[in-house]
Amino acid sequence: MKIGKRFLIKLSLTFMLVGAIVSFIGFASSGFDIDQYAENQHHWYRVVHFE
């Protein structure tokens, strides 16, 4: 099977789109709050927390 340039371009664009969607879902799960990502406030894995 020969892999052409068009296939690689489509594959790379697909991965970029999927990455953007996953990033948006992560940002949405933080409540669209940029302060949740501040340094030394919480660990990186504690974006969503309950008080």
Protein Blocks (a to p, Z undefined) as FASTA:
>chain_A
ZZdfklmmmmmmmmmmmmmmmmmmmmmmnoopaklmpghkbcfklmbccZZ
